[in-house]
Amino acid sequence: MSQKQVESSIKRLLRIKEVLARLSISRSSFLEGCRTGRFPQPIKIGPRTTVWKAEDIDAFIENLGKQGADNE
């Protein structure tokens, strides 16, 4: 297995600051969207640690681009 294949098979987890930077929205808007199902659901990995799968966030962003193209 090549180094690139190994890296792509590793699941990357994002903390909220990383997610917010990718989406360019406020924390409260993002958390409300998670609660209502608009945004990907978080994974609780500890009592004070919540993460999101990078692939879920990337897929969400990709779908936003597709939705915008569909509306034109």
Rosetta constraint file for C-alpha pairs under 8 A:
AtomPair CA 1 CA 5 HARMONIC 6.19 0.50
AtomPair CA 1 CA 6 HARMONIC 6.68 0.50
AtomPair CA 2 CA 6 HARMONIC 6.36 0.50
AtomPair CA 3 CA 7 HARMONIC 6.21 0.50
AtomPair CA 4 CA 8 HARMONIC 6.16 0.50
AtomPair CA 5 CA 9 HARMONIC 6.15 0.50
AtomPair CA 6 CA 10 HARMONIC 6.53 0.50
AtomPair CA 11 CA 53 HARMONIC 7.16 0.50
AtomPair CA 11 CA 54 HARMONIC 7.48 0.50
AtomPair CA 11 CA 55 HARMONIC 7.78 0.50
AtomPair CA 12 CA 53 HARMONIC 6.17 0.50
AtomPair CA 12 CA 54 HARMONIC 5.52 0.50
AtomPair CA 12 CA 55 HARMONIC 7.59 0.50
AtomPair CA 13 CA 51 HARMONIC 5.91 0.50
AtomPair CA 13 CA 52 HARMONIC 5.57 0.50
AtomPair CA 13 CA 53 HARMONIC 4.74 0.50
AtomPair CA 13 CA 54 HARMONIC 5.56 0.50
AtomPair CA 14 CA 18 HARMONIC 5.81 0.50
AtomPair CA 14 CA 19 HARMONIC 6.28 0.50
AtomPair CA 14 CA 51 HARMONIC 5.31 0.50
AtomPair CA 14 CA 52 HARMONIC 5.19 0.50
AtomPair CA 14 CA 53 HARMONIC 6.19 0.50
AtomPair CA 14 CA 54 HARMONIC 5.92 0.50
AtomPair CA 15 CA 19 HARMONIC 6.46 0.50
AtomPair CA 15 CA 50 HARMONIC 6.65 0.50
AtomPair CA 15 CA 51 HARMONIC 4.84 0.50
AtomPair CA 15 CA 52 HARMONIC 6.63 0.50
AtomPair CA 16 CA 20 HARMONIC 6.04 0.50
AtomPair CA 16 CA 27 HARMONIC 7.93 0.50
AtomPair CA 16 CA 50 HARMONIC 7.54 0.50
AtomPair CA 16 CA 51 HARMONIC 6.67 0.50
AtomPair CA 16 CA 52 HARMONIC 7.66 0.50
AtomPair CA 17 CA 21 HARMONIC 6.16 0.50
AtomPair CA 18 CA 22 HARMONIC 6.37 0.50
AtomPair CA 19 CA 23 HARMONIC 6.27 0.50
AtomPair CA 19 CA 52 HARMONIC 7.70 0.50
AtomPair CA 19 CA 57 HARMONIC 7.29 0.50
AtomPair CA 20 CA 24 HARMONIC 5.54 0.50
AtomPair CA 20 CA 25 HARMONIC 5.87 0.50
AtomPair CA 20 CA 26 HARMONIC 6.84 0.50
AtomPair CA 20 CA 27 HARMONIC 6.72 0.50
AtomPair CA 20 CA 30 HARMONIC 7.53 0.50
AtomPair CA 21 CA 25 HARMONIC 7.62 0.50
AtomPair CA 23 CA 61 HARMONIC 7.66 0.50
AtomPair CA 25 CA 29 HARMONIC 6.72 0.50
AtomPair CA 25 CA 30 HARMONIC 6.67 0.50
AtomPair CA 26 CA 30 HARMONIC 6.22 0.50
AtomPair CA 27 CA 31 HARMONIC 6.12 0.50
AtomPair CA 28 CA 32 HARMONIC 6.05 0.50
AtomPair CA 29 CA 33 HARMONIC 6.10 0.50
AtomPair CA 30 CA 34 HARMONIC 6.23 0.50
AtomPair CA 30 CA 39 HARMONIC 7.20 0.50
AtomPair CA 31 CA 35 HARMONIC 6.21 0.50
AtomPair CA 32 CA 36 HARMONIC 6.25 0.50
AtomPair CA 33 CA 37 HARMONIC 5.93 0.50
AtomPair CA 33 CA 38 HARMONIC 4.81 0.50
AtomPair CA 33 CA 39 HARMONIC 5.30 0.50
AtomPair CA 34 CA 38 HARMONIC 5.92 0.50
AtomPair CA 34 CA 39 HARMONIC 4.76 0.50
AtomPair CA 34 CA 40 HARMONIC 6.12 0.50
AtomPair CA 34 CA 41 HARMONIC 5.70 0.50
AtomPair CA 34 CA 42 HARMONIC 7.56 0.50
AtomPair CA 35 CA 41 HARMONIC 7.94 0.50
AtomPair CA 37 CA 41 HARMONIC 7.27 0.50
AtomPair CA 39 CA 60 HARMONIC 7.36 0.50
AtomPair CA 40 CA 52 HARMONIC 7.43 0.50
AtomPair CA 40 CA 56 HARMONIC 6.27 0.50
AtomPair CA 40 CA 57 HARMONIC 6.69 0.50
AtomPair CA 40 CA 60 HARMONIC 7.40 0.50
AtomPair CA 41 CA 52 HARMONIC 7.03 0.50
AtomPair CA 42 CA 50 HARMONIC 6.33 0.50
AtomPair CA 42 CA 51 HARMONIC 5.62 0.50
AtomPair CA 42 CA 52 HARMONIC 4.91 0.50
AtomPair CA 42 CA 53 HARMONIC 7.83 0.50
AtomPair CA 43 CA 50 HARMONIC 5.63 0.50
AtomPair CA 43 CA 51 HARMONIC 5.23 0.50
AtomPair CA 43 CA 52 HARMONIC 5.90 0.50
AtomPair CA 43 CA 53 HARMONIC 7.97 0.50
AtomPair CA 44 CA 49 HARMONIC 6.08 0.50
AtomPair CA 44 CA 50 HARMONIC 4.50 0.50
AtomPair CA 44 CA 51 HARMONIC 6.45 0.50
AtomPair CA 45 CA 49 HARMONIC 5.65 0.50
AtomPair CA 45 CA 50 HARMONIC 5.95 0.50
AtomPair CA 45 CA 51 HARMONIC 7.25 0.50
AtomPair CA 46 CA 50 HARMONIC 7.06 0.50
AtomPair CA 52 CA 56 HARMONIC 7.25 0.50
AtomPair CA 52 CA 57 HARMONIC 7.29 0.50
AtomPair CA 53 CA 57 HARMONIC 6.57 0.50
AtomPair CA 54 CA 58 HARMONIC 6.00 0.50
AtomPair CA 55 CA 59 HARMONIC 5.97 0.50
AtomPair CA 56 CA 60 HARMONIC 6.14 0.50
AtomPair CA 57 CA 61 HARMONIC 6.26 0.50
AtomPair CA 58 CA 62 HARMONIC 6.11 0.50
AtomPair CA 59 CA 63 HARMONIC 6.11 0.50
AtomPair CA 60 CA 64 HARMONIC 6.33 0.50
AtomPair CA 61 CA 65 HARMONIC 6.64 0.50
AtomPair CA 62 CA 66 HARMONIC 6.53 0.50
AtomPair CA 63 CA 67 HARMONIC 6.05 0.50
AtomPair CA 64 CA 68 HARMONIC 6.24 0.50
AtomPair CA 65 CA 69 HARMONIC 6.35 0.50
AtomPair CA 66 CA 70 HARMONIC 6.17 0.50
AtomPair CA 67 CA 71 HARMONIC 6.36 0.50
AtomPair CA 68 CA 72 HARMONIC 6.73 0.50
